[in-house]
Amino acid sequence: MPPTTDLGTGAAGPTAYTAYRNVVADSFSAWYGAGRDSWTAADTNERVTRFACDQSPAPVPGLRRRVLDVGCGRGHQSTAFAERLEADTTGLDLLDVWGAPPPARGTVRFRRTDFLDHVDEPLDLLVDNGCLHHQRREDWPGWAAHGAELLRPGGTLVVSVFLSPDGEITALPLQDGRLNWWLTERAVTDLYTAAGLAPLDRLVIDRDFAYRGHRLAYLALSFRKPHP
Ligand SMILES: C[S@@+](CC[C@H](N)C(=O)[O-])C[C@H]1O[C@@H](n2cnc3c(N)ncnc32)[C@H](O)[C@@H]1O
């Protein structure tokens, strides 16, 4: 993936990607600033954390696991991965709103950057809890390919999205322009298999929340990077 920061400096001004990334950053900044980040303390996060830890491959003998938490927000899950997997974990976000206490085991570092600009040593586990479904649809294939590229062979990717309640892929943009996508299992599976990953497991998590007559849920899917 080319660094997205290089794409926004031409005479024509910011590219559509950079412009949308700024919309996302401004939107989340306002939500965190107003204490509206209800997702941070949601019980559902613990379910995703447990699912991701269960899906993680065994560490390479003699090495600690390496974990990336994409769109880590406040960073509590990054800390949980470090502790529960005794892993070296990176929490990455467009914003520096992290505030989780240091882990009792393993290590955590936080990085403020766009996911598509992030380069790393090969990862055992990559977790995207609630980030893909805020991206533009045209960016999904590159997003999935970048995640797959960051994994070591045998590594696992876990992605958690808003599950479409009616089988349709639906965009629900906020007034500030940030997208919320309701996704289908087929769409997410196709995205990551096209990126070369093999489906592993799935978990549907009830959000205990109704909207427009639908009872909404999260869908967490895991994928493994095959050995060559
Ligand atoms: C719904 S929040 C989820 C935060 C965290 N994973 C959790 O569950 O508490 C989505 C997060 O993704 C971040 N984000 C969105 N687009 C991103 C991008 N392109 N690169 C890095 N972070 C991004 C936002 O800033 C926000 O903190």
The ligand as an SDF file (V2000), in Angstrom:
LIG
                    3D

 27 29  0  0  0  0  0  0  0  0999 V2000
  -16.1840    2.8650   16.6770 C   0  0  0  0  0  0  0  0  0  0  0  0
  -14.5690    3.3360   17.1710 S   0  0  0  0  0  0  0  0  0  0  0  0
  -13.9900    1.8180   17.8780 C   0  0  0  0  0  0  0  0  0  0  0  0
  -12.8510    2.0200   18.8490 C   0  0  0  0  0  0  0  0  0  0  0  0
  -12.3670    0.7390   19.5450 C   0  0  0  0  0  0  0  0  0  0  0  0
  -11.9750   -0.2760   18.5970 N   0  0  0  0  0  0  0  0  0  0  0  0
  -13.4190    0.2190   20.4870 C   0  0  0  0  0  0  0  0  0  0  0  0
  -14.1350   -0.7340   20.1200 O   0  0  0  0  0  0  0  0  0  0  0  0
  -13.5620    0.7750   21.5770 O   0  0  0  0  0  0  0  0  0  0  0  0
  -13.6560    3.3990   15.6210 C   0  0  0  0  0  0  0  0  0  0  0  0
  -12.2550    3.9690   15.7860 C   0  0  0  0  0  0  0  0  0  0  0  0
  -11.5640    3.8280   14.5380 O   0  0  0  0  0  0  0  0  0  0  0  0
  -10.7510    4.9660   14.3190 C   0  0  0  0  0  0  0  0  0  0  0  0
  -10.5040    5.0610   12.8710 N   0  0  0  0  0  0  0  0  0  0  0  0
  -11.4170    5.2560   11.8950 C   0  0  0  0  0  0  0  0  0  0  0  0
  -10.8190    5.2540   10.6870 N   0  0  0  0  0  0  0  0  0  0  0  0
   -9.5000    4.9950   10.9120 C   0  0  0  0  0  0  0  0  0  0  0  0
   -8.3700    4.8620   10.0670 C   0  0  0  0  0  0  0  0  0  0  0  0
   -8.4890    4.9980    8.7360 N   0  0  0  0  0  0  0  0  0  0  0  0
   -7.1650    4.5800   10.6220 N   0  0  0  0  0  0  0  0  0  0  0  0
   -7.0500    4.4670   11.9790 C   0  0  0  0  0  0  0  0  0  0  0  0
   -8.0830    4.6000   12.8370 N   0  0  0  0  0  0  0  0  0  0  0  0
   -9.2980    4.8690   12.3110 C   0  0  0  0  0  0  0  0  0  0  0  0
  -11.5790    6.1210   14.9040 C   0  0  0  0  0  0  0  0  0  0  0  0
  -10.7940    7.2360   15.2150 O   0  0  0  0  0  0  0  0  0  0  0  0
  -12.2180    5.4560   16.1270 C   0  0  0  0  0  0  0  0  0  0  0  0
  -11.4570    5.6500   17.3090 O   0  0  0  0  0  0  0  0  0  0  0  0
  1  2  1  0
  2  3  1  0
  2 10  1  0
  3  4  1  0
  4  5  1  0
  5  6  1  0
  5  7  1  0
  7  8  2  0
  7  9  1  0
 10 11  1  0
 11 12  1  0
 11 26  1  0
 12 13  1  0
 13 14  1  0
 13 24  1  0
 14 15  1  0
 14 23  1  0
 15 16  2  0
 16 17  1  0
 17 18  1  0
 17 23  2  0
 18 19  1  0
 18 20  2  0
 20 21  1  0
 21 22  2  0
 22 23  1  0
 24 25  1  0
 24 26  1  0
 26 27  1  0
M  CHG  2   2   1   9  -1
M  END
$$$$
